[in-house]
């Protein structure tokens, strides 16, 4: 398969994921507002707790401790640190255009998540005890959404510079895996309804893939020339000796 065809397939796949994420979020939001997900949400939260003590999650003590650690991978301070490191590398590598798009992607995702919380104003679940302190609104899950935005955006960037297919697959699996683990930890700790996390995953994936499409299109037009990458053919022909 030629590089041009692979690029086209990648763009189509990203657009499909973005469209699917938007439709998925809208479907979850509508069902949530109509109360159709109450049984689903309640059943999962109760299944993860000791029936005799709803403050006691199922599983050994190390699992609860591990979930507390994993959930921090989706916190704003940790994600901000990761993004700062990535942006710093891109700036030093003379790729300011890509660095700007990463900043816009994550910053825009943070703003979008906040606006969505204010729009739906869903309170946190009070069915089970919260195993971590939290006081903000519940829908959609910021941890799930921001981890999807950050890890999927960075993963998509890495796949564009890696030629080996198995390595690209590994990068995507890690990005998706981290996103899923963060979201599941929020449910296990009792601070989100499962539908909050589903909505966060959908919105985050849609935003990340939308930004990836913008990056791919931008790289084909102007990012290459500005970032010191291989210039487009038109630019090369203008500087090559005859």
C-alpha positions in Angstrom: 0.0 0.0 0.0 1.4 3.4 -1.0 2.0 6.1 1.5 -0.6 8.3 -0.1 -3.2 5.6 0.2 -2.3 4.8 3.8 -2.6 8.5 4.6 -6.1 8.6 3.1 -7.2 5.5 4.9 -5.9 7.0 8.2 -7.8 10.2 7.6 -11.0 8.3 6.9 -10.6 6.1 9.9 -10.0 9.2 12.1 -13.1 10.9 10.8 -15.2 7.7 11.4 -13.9 7.6 15.0 -14.7 11.2 15.5 -18.2 10.9 14.1 -18.8 7.7 16.1 -17.6 9.5 19.2 -20.0 12.4 18.7 -22.9 10.1 18.0 -22.1 8.0 21.0 -21.9 11.0 23.3 -25.2 12.3 22.1 -26.8 9.0 22.6 -25.5 8.5 26.1 -26.4 12.1 27.0 -30.0 11.7 25.8 -30.5 8.4 27.6 -29.0 9.8 30.7 -31.3 12.8 30.8 -34.3 10.6 30.2 -33.3 8.3 33.0 -32.9 5.2 30.8 -29.4 4.5 32.1 -30.3 4.5 35.8 -30.5 0.7 36.1 -27.3 0.3 34.1 -25.4 2.8 36.3 -26.8 1.5 39.6 -26.2 -2.1 38.7 -22.5 -1.7 37.9 -21.7 0.5 40.9 -23.4 -2.0 43.3 -21.6 -4.9 41.6 -18.3 -3.4 42.5 -19.1 -3.1 46.2 -19.5 -5.4 49.1 -23.3 -5.8 49.6 -22.9 -5.7 53.3 -20.8 -2.5 53.2 -21.1 -0.2 50.3 -18.0 1.7 51.4 -16.0 -1.5 50.8 -15.0 -2.2 47.1 -14.7 -5.7 45.9 -11.2 -7.2 45.6 -8.1 -7.2 47.7 -6.7 -4.0 49.4 -3.9 -3.7 46.8 -6.5 -3.4 44.0 -8.1 -0.4 45.7 -4.6 1.2 46.2 -3.7 0.5 42.6 -6.9 2.1 41.4 -6.2 5.2 43.4 -2.8 5.4 41.7 -4.1 4.7 38.2 -6.8 7.4 38.5 -4.1 10.0 39.0 -3.0 9.3 35.4 -6.1 11.2 34.3 -5.8 14.1 36.7 -5.1 17.6 35.4 -1.7 18.0 37.2 -0.3 14.7 35.7 -1.7 15.3 32.3 -0.5 18.9 32.3 3.0 17.6 33.2 2.9 15.1 30.3 1.7 17.6 27.8 4.4 20.1 29.0 7.1 17.5 28.4 5.8 16.7 24.9 5.4 20.3 23.9 8.9 21.0 25.2 10.3 18.2 23.1 8.4 19.4 20.0 9.7 23.0 20.4 13.3 21.8 20.9 12.8 19.5 17.8 11.8 22.6 15.9 8.2 21.5 15.3 6.3 24.5 16.7 3.3 23.9 14.6 2.8 20.5 16.0 3.5 21.8 19.5 0.8 24.4 19.1 -1.7 21.9 17.9 -1.0 19.6 20.9 -1.6 22.6 23.2 -4.8 23.5 21.4 -6.0 19.9 21.5 -5.5 19.3 25.2 -6.5 22.9 26.2 -9.5 22.8 24.1 -10.5 19.4 25.4 -10.2 20.8 29.0 -12.5 23.7 28.1 -15.0 21.6 26.3 -15.2 19.2 29.2 -15.9 22.0 31.7 -18.6 23.5 29.4 -20.3 20.1 29.1 -20.3 19.6 32.9 -22.0 23.0 33.2 -24.5 22.1 30.5 -25.7 18.9 32.0 -25.1 19.7 35.8 -25.3 16.0 36.8 -24.4 15.4 40.5 -21.9 12.8 41.6 -23.3 9.4 42.5 -24.4 9.1 46.1 -25.2 5.4 45.9 -21.8 4.3 47.2 -19.1 5.9 49.2 -16.5 7.8 47.3 -13.0 6.4 47.8 -11.3 9.7 46.7 -12.4 13.3 47.5 -14.1 15.0 44.7 -16.5 17.9 44.5 -17.1 18.9 40.9 -20.0 17.9 38.6 -20.2 14.4 37.2 -21.2 14.3 33.5 -19.1 13.7 31.5 -16.1 12.3 33.4 -13.2 14.8 33.1 -10.7 12.1 33.9 -12.0 9.8 31.1 -12.3 12.6 28.6 -9.0 14.3 29.2 -7.1 11.0 29.3 -8.6 10.1 26.0 -7.7 13.6 24.5 -4.2 13.5 25.8 -3.1 9.9 25.4 -4.9 9.4 22.0 -3.5 12.7 20.7 0.1 11.8 21.7 -0.4 8.3 20.4 -1.5 9.6 17.1 1.5 11.9 16.9 3.9 9.0 17.6 2.3 6.8 15.0 2.9 9.4 12.3 6.7 9.3 12.9 7.0 5.6 13.4 7.3 3.5 10.2 7.0 0.0 11.7 3.5 -1.3 11.8 3.9 -3.4 14.9 5.3 -0.4 16.8 2.4 1.8 15.7 0.0 -0.9 16.8 1.8 -1.0 20.2 1.5 2.7 20.6 -2.2 2.8 19.9 -2.8 -0.1 22.3 -1.0 1.6 25.1 -2.8 4.9 24.4 -6.2 3.2 24.4 -5.3 1.0 27.4 -4.3 4.0 29.5 -7.5 5.8 28.6 -9.7 2.7 29.5 -7.9 2.1 32.8 -8.3 5.7 34.0 -12.1 5.6 33.2 -12.6 2.2 34.9 -10.8 3.5 38.0 -13.3 6.3 38.3 -16.2 3.8 38.3 -14.4 1.5 40.8 -13.7 4.4 43.2 -17.4 5.3 43.1 -16.9 8.9 42.0 -18.6 8.5 38.6 -21.6 6.8 37.1 -20.5 4.4 34.4 -22.5 6.5 31.8 -20.3 9.5 32.8 -17.2 7.6 31.8 -18.8 6.3 28.6 -19.6 9.9 27.6 -16.1 11.1 28.5 -14.5 8.4 26.4 -16.8 9.3 23.4 -16.2 13.0 23.7 -12.5 12.7 24.3 -12.0 10.3 21.4 -14.0 12.5 19.0 -12.0 15.6 20.0 -8.7 13.8 19.8 -9.4 12.4 16.4 -10.7 15.7 15.1 -7.5 17.4 16.2 -5.5 14.5 14.6 -7.2 15.2 11.3 -6.4 18.9 11.5 -2.8 18.0 12.2 -2.6 15.6 9.3 -4.0 18.1 6.9 -1.8 20.9 8.3 1.4 18.8 8.0 0.6 18.2 4.3 0.4 21.9 3.6 2.6 24.1 5.9 3.9 22.3 9.0 6.6 20.4 7.1 8.2 23.5 5.8 8.1 25.4 9.1 9.2 22.6 11.3 12.3 21.6 9.3 10.7 18.4 7.9 10.8 17.4 4.3 9.2 20.3 2.3 6.3 19.7 -0.1 7.3 19.0 -3.7 6.4 22.5 -4.8 8.8 24.0 -2.3 11.6 21.5 -3.2 11.3 22.3 -6.9 11.7 26.0 -6.2 15.1 25.6 -4.5 16.6 22.7 -6.4 19.3 23.7 -8.9 18.5 23.2 -12.6 
